[in-house]
Amino acid sequence: MFELSLHPVILAVSAADQRLMRRAKVEALRRRAREAAALSAQYGGFVLGALEKDDAGVPLPSNGLYWSLSHKERMVAAVVSPRPVGIDLERLAPMHSRMYDRIADAAEWALAPYKIEKLFFRYWTAKEAVLKAVSKGLTRLDRCRVQAIVDDDHLQLQYEQAVWGVTHYWVGGDHLVTVTSDHVALQWHVLE
Ligand SMILES: CC(C)(COP(=O)(O)OP(=O)(O)OC[C@H]1O[C@@H](n2cnc3c(N)ncnc32)[C@H](O)[C@@H]1OP(=O)(O)O)[C@@H](O)C(=O)NCCC(=O)NCCS
């Protein structure tokens, strides 16, 4: 049963912004991700205030709302929720086998018949989304574990004592967005 509707927003990054150099590009991506957060709040009927972070760079609730965002070169994603929430976006790329061992242990990989690239990115984005929802970064990666592959679009994870469900959304075949999604109806918005 759904208790809440959330509206994750995925926005394309303009070709001009993709051509920017280093710092200017990062700043443009961060601005674009904040546009996505504003839209997510708007679609959800939430009134978002200023988006501020603590000294460790962790997003602070704004007007009682939690927000999470992710930026990559070609697109950004964001979500706003009255409950803790996390979102992560990655572009698929070949990964060294060492990274598979870093992102999950043997028991987690044993949940699937093969260690394939898509599953690597499902695990990776799911863990980042949960770790953002609990306001921790990748430093707590080893405490976040995949418990079950529910279906092609859903995983169940555990962080310390809590169980988290996540939902995946593929964009353009090579980008994966994952959002924490317990008891939540998701309406995705993909915009140019
Ligand atoms: C925070 C972290 C999860 C971000 O992931 P990422 O894939 O690099 O970047 P994304 O674009 O997906 O997300 C960045 C956003 O996450 C948010 N964020 C940063 N730290 C966060 C935290 N502790 N909890 C929740 N959200 C956080 C910020 O809003 C940030 O965007 P902003 O700088 O524009 O405000 C990750 O970089 C991290 O944990 N770093 C900690 C340092 C570390 O462990 N380094 C080793 C990496 S190999």
Ligand as a Chemical Component Dictionary entry (heavy atoms), coordinates in Angstrom:
data_LIG
# 
_chem_comp.id                   LIG 
_chem_comp.type                 NON-POLYMER 
_chem_comp.pdbx_formal_charge   0 
_chem_comp.three_letter_code    LIG 
# 
loop_
_chem_comp_atom.comp_id 
_chem_comp_atom.atom_id 
_chem_comp_atom.alt_atom_id 
_chem_comp_atom.type_symbol 
_chem_comp_atom.charge 
_chem_comp_atom.model_Cartn_x 
_chem_comp_atom.model_Cartn_y 
_chem_comp_atom.model_Cartn_z 
_chem_comp_atom.pdbx_ordinal 
LIG C1  C1  C 0 28.385 11.537 -1.081 1  
LIG C2  C2  C 0 28.533 10.531 -2.180 2  
LIG C3  C3  C 0 27.589 9.383  -1.890 3  
LIG C4  C4  C 0 28.184 11.262 -3.480 4  
LIG O1  O1  O 0 28.101 10.385 -4.576 5  
LIG P1  P1  P 0 28.636 10.760 -6.032 6  
LIG O2  O2  O 0 28.220 9.646  -6.934 7  
LIG O3  O3  O 0 30.054 11.117 -5.944 8  
LIG O4  O4  O 0 27.905 12.102 -6.426 9  
LIG P2  P2  P 0 26.377 12.376 -6.756 10 
LIG O5  O5  O 0 26.358 13.372 -7.845 11 
LIG O6  O6  O 0 25.607 11.116 -6.941 12 
LIG O7  O7  O 0 25.835 13.052 -5.409 13 
LIG C5  C5  C 0 26.344 14.254 -4.988 14 
LIG C6  C6  C 0 25.377 14.847 -3.987 15 
LIG O8  O8  O 0 25.199 13.994 -2.866 16 
LIG C7  C7  C 0 24.838 14.808 -1.766 17 
LIG N1  N1  N 0 25.595 14.328 -0.619 18 
LIG C8  C8  C 0 26.889 14.549 -0.326 19 
LIG N2  N2  N 0 27.208 13.923 0.814  20 
LIG C9  C9  C 0 26.080 13.328 1.255  21 
LIG C10 C10 C 0 25.762 12.543 2.393  22 
LIG N3  N3  N 0 26.679 12.255 3.321  23 
LIG N4  N4  N 0 24.504 12.094 2.550  24 
LIG C11 C11 C 0 23.563 12.381 1.622  25 
LIG N5  N5  N 0 23.804 13.106 0.497  26 
LIG C12 C12 C 0 25.055 13.575 0.343  27 
LIG C13 C13 C 0 25.116 16.270 -2.114 28 
LIG O9  O9  O 0 23.887 16.939 -2.294 29 
LIG C14 C14 C 0 25.879 16.146 -3.420 30 
LIG O10 O10 O 0 25.599 17.138 -4.368 31 
LIG P3  P3  P 0 26.050 18.676 -4.187 32 
LIG O11 O11 O 0 27.484 18.656 -3.835 33 
LIG O12 O12 O 0 25.748 19.307 -5.488 34 
LIG O13 O13 O 0 25.196 19.215 -3.061 35 
LIG C15 C15 C 0 29.950 9.965  -2.286 36 
LIG O14 O14 O 0 30.738 10.744 -3.100 37 
LIG C16 C16 C 0 30.662 9.834  -0.963 38 
LIG O15 O15 O 0 30.218 9.163  -0.074 39 
LIG N6  N6  N 0 31.774 10.428 -0.737 40 
LIG C17 C17 C 0 32.409 10.323 0.576  41 
LIG C18 C18 C 0 33.871 10.185 0.449  42 
LIG C19 C19 C 0 34.250 8.797  0.076  43 
LIG O16 O16 O 0 33.831 7.810  0.630  44 
LIG N7  N7  N 0 35.106 8.716  -0.926 45 
LIG C20 C20 C 0 35.545 7.480  -1.462 46 
LIG C21 C21 C 0 34.918 7.324  -2.800 47 
LIG S1  S1  S 0 35.732 6.097  -3.724 48 
# 
loop_
_chem_comp_bond.comp_id 
_chem_comp_bond.atom_id_1 
_chem_comp_bond.atom_id_2 
_chem_comp_bond.value_order 
_chem_comp_bond.pdbx_ordinal 
LIG C1  C2  SING 1  
LIG C2  C3  SING 2  
LIG C2  C4  SING 3  
LIG C2  C15 SING 4  
LIG C4  O1  SING 5  
LIG O1  P1  SING 6  
LIG P1  O2  DOUB 7  
LIG P1  O3  SING 8  
LIG P1  O4  SING 9  
LIG O4  P2  SING 10 
LIG P2  O5  DOUB 11 
LIG P2  O6  SING 12 
LIG P2  O7  SING 13 
LIG O7  C5  SING 14 
LIG C5  C6  SING 15 
LIG C6  O8  SING 16 
LIG C6  C14 SING 17 
LIG O8  C7  SING 18 
LIG C7  N1  SING 19 
LIG C7  C13 SING 20 
LIG N1  C8  SING 21 
LIG N1  C12 SING 22 
LIG C8  N2  DOUB 23 
LIG N2  C9  SING 24 
LIG C9  C10 SING 25 
LIG C9  C12 DOUB 26 
LIG C10 N3  SING 27 
LIG C10 N4  DOUB 28 
LIG N4  C11 SING 29 
LIG C11 N5  DOUB 30 
LIG N5  C12 SING 31 
LIG C13 O9  SING 32 
LIG C13 C14 SING 33 
LIG C14 O10 SING 34 
LIG O10 P3  SING 35 
LIG P3  O11 DOUB 36 
LIG P3  O12 SING 37 
LIG P3  O13 SING 38 
LIG C15 O14 SING 39 
LIG C15 C16 SING 40 
LIG C16 O15 DOUB 41 
LIG C16 N6  SING 42 
LIG N6  C17 SING 43 
LIG C17 C18 SING 44 
LIG C18 C19 SING 45 
LIG C19 O16 DOUB 46 
LIG C19 N7  SING 47 
LIG N7  C20 SING 48 
LIG C20 C21 SING 49 
LIG C21 S1  SING 50 
# 
